[in-house]
Amino acid sequence: MANVVRAALVQATWTGDTESMVAKHEEHAREAARQGAKIIGFQEVFNAPYFCQVQEPEHYGWAEPVPDGPTVRRMQELARETGMVIVVPVFEVEQSGFYYNTAAVIDADGTFLGKYRKHHIPQVKGFWEKYYFKPGNVGWPVFDTAVGKVGVYICYDRHFPEGWRQLGLNGAQLVYNPSATSRGLSAYLWQLEQPAAAVANEYFVAAINRVGQEPYGDNDFYGTSYFVDPRGQFVGEVAGDKSEELVVRDLDFDLIEEVRQQWAFYRDRRPDAYEGLVQP
């Protein structure tokens, strides 16, 4: 029997407040569950606007503890209700002065499995993230979930191949990449980098982007979220670039082993020759 996982993602428009944003995602999750999905992931800091378009201390107010904050606890209840694994990206405060761009991973029974903290923090016009976030310090965990081995890489991380590879070495079958990326210099990379990462590392990738414009800047988030398989092929249609969308797709995890046997990239790695890659 094929090892098929029905997976979902949400690209969403900002509603104006956290309560309605979280409620909207809960309804998307319930609809995904009605369609048979067993895992769902949301966009970067899904319960807030993309406030990093500006540098203002008021926006530290969006941060909450992980896993003991209200949003992650609510998502644990949602996971228990729907029987789905949920990838929950939020703004995390660990203690005073320690803030991270984080994604919690919750198993289908509501168990908090752990978190990933974004490693690579941009500081360019419209993406002033160093003002808010410390670099991630929990490595590249892969979580053993009810649907398989799931990893997370967040937005700007996608430009750096090292983390993609470490997630593969750690056993990932599916990697969610929640993002907030706008039209401009790197828009054409959106349908290039994640398929390339899926091929190089021979796993599935869920690429999620926000959609629409928000109050704190001119960034035009262009959606076009998708799933891509280990051959670099889109699984079904790519989402549109103008409106909110729930994407549900069937991922055949048996393809991972098939591709790894055929292309054998992991066999032919040369870690003995890569020392220079990690020299400053």
C-alpha positions as CSV (number, residue, x, y, z in Angstrom):
1,M,0.0,0.0,0.0
2,A,1.3,3.5,-0.9
3,N,2.4,5.7,2.0
4,V,0.3,8.7,1.0
5,V,0.0,11.6,3.4
6,R,-2.8,14.2,2.8
7,A,-1.2,17.5,3.7
8,A,-2.5,21.1,3.9
9,L,-1.2,24.6,4.1
10,V,-2.9,28.0,4.4
11,Q,-1.9,31.3,2.7
12,A,-3.9,34.1,4.4
13,T,-4.7,37.7,4.4
14,W,-4.3,39.8,7.6
15,T,-7.7,40.3,9.4
16,G,-6.7,43.2,11.7
17,D,-6.4,41.4,15.0
18,T,-5.0,38.3,16.6
19,E,-8.3,36.8,17.7
20,S,-9.9,36.8,14.3
21,M,-6.7,35.7,12.6
22,V,-6.4,32.7,14.9
23,A,-10.2,31.9,14.5
24,K,-9.9,32.0,10.7
25,H,-7.0,29.6,10.7
26,E,-9.0,27.3,13.0
27,E,-11.7,27.2,10.4
28,H,-9.2,26.5,7.6
29,A,-7.8,23.6,9.7
30,R,-11.3,22.2,10.3
31,E,-12.0,22.3,6.6
32,A,-8.7,20.6,5.8
33,A,-9.6,17.9,8.3
34,R,-13.0,17.5,6.6
35,Q,-11.1,17.0,3.3
36,G,-9.0,14.3,5.0
37,A,-5.8,16.2,5.7
38,K,-3.6,14.8,8.5
39,I,-1.1,17.7,8.7
40,I,-1.4,21.5,8.2
41,G,1.0,24.4,8.4
42,F,0.5,28.2,8.6
43,Q,2.5,31.2,7.4
44,E,5.3,33.0,9.2
45,V,4.1,34.7,12.5
46,F,0.6,33.6,11.4
47,N,-1.3,35.2,14.2
48,A,0.1,38.7,13.6
49,P,0.7,41.1,10.8
50,Y,4.2,41.1,9.2
51,F,5.3,43.9,11.6
52,C,8.9,43.7,10.5
53,Q,8.2,46.2,7.8
54,V,8.8,48.8,10.5
55,Q,11.1,49.0,13.6
56,E,8.9,50.0,16.5
57,P,9.0,48.7,20.1
58,E,5.2,48.4,20.3
59,H,5.4,45.3,18.1
60,Y,7.2,43.3,20.8
61,G,3.6,43.0,22.1
62,W,2.9,40.3,19.6
63,A,5.3,37.9,21.3
64,E,4.3,35.1,23.5
65,P,5.9,32.0,25.2
66,V,6.2,28.7,23.3
67,P,4.7,26.3,24.3
68,D,3.0,28.0,27.2
69,G,1.4,31.0,25.4
70,P,-2.2,31.3,24.5
71,T,-1.8,30.6,20.7
72,V,0.1,27.4,21.0
73,R,-2.2,26.1,23.7
74,R,-5.2,26.9,21.5
75,M,-3.5,25.1,18.6
76,Q,-2.9,22.0,20.8
77,E,-6.7,21.9,21.4
78,L,-7.3,22.3,17.7
79,A,-4.9,19.4,17.0
80,R,-6.8,17.2,19.4
81,E,-10.1,18.2,17.9
82,T,-9.1,17.6,14.3
83,G,-6.6,14.8,14.7
84,M,-4.0,16.7,12.6
85,V,-0.4,17.6,13.1
86,I,-0.1,21.4,13.1
87,V,2.9,23.6,12.3
88,V,2.4,26.9,14.2
89,P,4.7,29.8,13.4
90,V,4.7,32.6,16.0
91,F,6.7,35.4,17.6
92,E,8.3,33.8,20.7
93,V,9.5,35.5,23.9
94,E,11.7,33.2,25.9
95,Q,12.5,35.7,28.7
96,S,13.0,39.4,28.8
97,G,15.1,40.5,25.9
98,F,15.1,37.0,24.3
99,Y,12.8,37.0,21.2
100,Y,12.8,34.5,18.3
101,N,10.9,33.8,15.1
102,T,9.7,30.4,16.0
103,A,7.5,27.5,14.7
104,A,5.9,25.1,17.2
105,V,5.2,21.6,16.0
106,I,2.1,19.9,17.5
107,D,1.3,16.2,17.1
108,A,-2.1,14.9,16.1
109,D,-3.0,14.2,19.7
110,G,-2.2,17.7,20.8
111,T,1.3,16.9,22.2
112,F,3.8,19.7,21.8
113,L,6.7,18.0,20.1
114,G,9.1,20.9,20.1
115,K,10.0,24.1,18.2
116,Y,12.3,25.4,15.4
117,R,13.8,28.9,15.7
118,K,14.7,30.8,12.5
119,H,18.5,30.8,12.0
120,H,19.0,33.4,9.3
121,I,17.6,36.9,10.3
122,P,17.4,39.5,7.5
123,Q,17.9,43.3,8.1
124,V,17.0,45.0,4.8
125,K,14.3,47.5,3.8
126,G,10.8,46.1,4.5
127,F,12.3,43.1,6.5
128,W,13.8,44.7,9.6
129,E,13.9,41.4,11.5
130,K,17.2,41.9,13.5
131,Y,15.3,44.6,15.4
132,Y,13.0,41.9,16.8
133,F,14.6,38.5,16.6
134,K,17.7,36.7,17.9
135,P,19.1,34.0,15.6
136,G,17.8,30.5,16.2
137,N,19.8,28.3,18.7
138,V,18.0,24.9,18.7
139,G,19.5,23.5,15.6
140,W,17.5,21.8,12.8
141,P,15.2,19.4,14.6
142,V,13.1,16.9,12.8
143,F,9.9,15.8,14.6
144,D,8.6,12.3,14.6
145,T,4.9,13.0,14.1
146,A,1.8,10.9,13.4
147,V,2.3,11.4,9.6
148,G,6.1,11.0,9.5
149,K,9.3,13.0,10.0
150,V,8.6,16.7,9.7
151,G,11.0,19.6,9.8
152,V,10.7,23.4,9.5
153,Y,12.7,26.1,7.8
154,I,11.4,29.7,8.0
155,C,11.3,32.3,5.2
156,Y,14.7,33.9,4.7
157,D,16.3,30.6,5.8
158,R,15.4,29.2,2.4
159,H,18.2,31.1,0.7
160,F,20.8,29.1,2.7
161,P,21.3,25.4,1.5
162,E,23.0,24.3,4.7
163,G,19.9,24.0,6.8
164,W,17.9,22.2,4.1
165,R,20.7,19.6,4.0
166,Q,20.8,19.2,7.8
167,L,17.1,18.6,7.9
168,G,17.6,15.9,5.3
169,L,20.4,14.3,7.2
170,N,18.2,14.4,10.3
171,G,15.6,12.3,8.5
172,A,13.0,14.8,7.2
173,Q,10.4,13.6,4.8
174,L,8.4,16.8,4.7
175,V,9.7,20.3,5.4
176,Y,7.4,23.3,5.9
177,N,8.8,26.7,4.9
178,P,6.4,29.3,6.3
179,S,7.2,32.7,4.8
180,A,6.3,36.4,4.3
181,T,7.8,37.4,1.0
182,S,6.8,40.2,-1.3
183,R,7.1,41.1,-5.0
184,G,10.4,42.5,-5.8
185,L,14.0,41.5,-6.2
186,S,13.6,37.9,-5.0
187,A,10.1,37.1,-6.2
188,Y,11.4,35.0,-9.2
189,L,13.3,32.8,-6.7
190,W,10.1,31.6,-5.0
191,Q,9.4,28.8,-7.5
192,L,13.1,28.1,-8.0
193,E,14.7,27.7,-4.5
194,Q,12.3,25.3,-2.7
195,P,12.0,22.9,-5.7
196,A,15.7,22.9,-5.9
197,A,16.0,22.2,-2.2
198,A,13.5,19.4,-2.5
199,V,15.6,17.8,-5.3
200,A,18.9,18.3,-3.6
201,N,17.7,16.8,-0.4
202,E,15.1,14.4,-1.7
203,Y,12.1,15.2,0.4
204,F,8.8,17.1,0.1
205,V,8.6,20.8,0.8
206,A,5.6,22.9,1.7
207,A,6.2,26.5,0.7
208,I,3.8,29.0,2.3
209,N,3.6,32.7,1.6
210,R,1.3,35.4,2.9
211,V,-1.0,37.2,0.5
212,G,-2.1,40.8,0.2
213,Q,-0.9,44.1,1.6
214,E,-0.8,44.9,5.3
215,P,-0.9,48.1,7.4
216,Y,2.8,48.6,8.3
217,G,4.4,49.0,4.9
218,D,4.3,48.6,1.1
219,N,5.2,44.9,0.9
220,D,2.9,43.1,-1.5
221,F,2.8,39.5,-0.4
222,Y,2.1,37.4,-3.4
223,G,0.9,34.0,-2.1
224,T,1.6,31.3,-4.8
225,S,2.0,28.7,-2.0
226,Y,2.6,25.1,-3.0
227,F,3.8,21.6,-2.3
228,V,6.8,20.2,-4.2
229,D,8.0,16.6,-4.4
230,P,11.5,15.1,-4.3
231,R,11.8,15.3,-8.1
232,G,11.1,19.1,-7.9
233,Q,7.6,18.8,-9.4
234,F,4.7,20.8,-8.0
235,V,2.1,18.6,-6.4
236,G,-1.1,19.9,-8.0
237,E,-1.6,23.5,-8.8
238,V,0.3,26.4,-7.3
239,A,-2.0,28.7,-5.3
240,G,-3.0,32.1,-6.7
241,D,-1.2,35.3,-6.0
242,K,-4.1,37.6,-5.0
243,S,-6.3,35.8,-2.5
244,E,-6.4,33.6,0.6
245,E,-6.3,29.9,-0.1
246,L,-6.3,26.5,1.6
247,V,-4.2,24.0,-0.3
248,V,-4.7,20.3,0.3
249,R,-2.6,17.8,-1.5
250,D,-1.7,14.0,-1.4
251,L,2.0,13.4,-0.9
252,D,3.3,9.9,-1.7
253,F,6.1,9.4,0.8
254,D,7.2,6.2,-1.1
255,L,8.6,8.6,-3.7
256,I,11.3,9.7,-1.3
257,E,12.9,6.3,-1.1
258,E,12.5,5.8,-4.9
259,V,14.3,9.0,-5.7
260,R,17.0,8.4,-3.1
261,Q,17.7,5.0,-4.7
262,Q,17.7,6.4,-8.2
263,W,19.7,9.6,-7.7
264,A,21.8,8.5,-4.7
265,F,22.8,12.0,-3.7
266,Y,23.2,11.0,0.0
267,R,25.5,8.1,-1.0
268,D,27.7,10.4,-3.0
269,R,28.1,13.2,-0.5
270,R,31.7,14.1,0.5
271,P,31.6,15.5,4.0
272,D,35.3,14.8,4.3
273,A,35.9,17.5,1.7
274,Y,33.5,20.1,3.1
275,E,35.5,21.5,6.0
276,G,36.0,24.9,4.3
277,L,32.3,25.5,4.1
278,V,32.1,26.2,7.8
279,Q,35.1,28.4,8.1
280,P,34.3,32.0,8.9
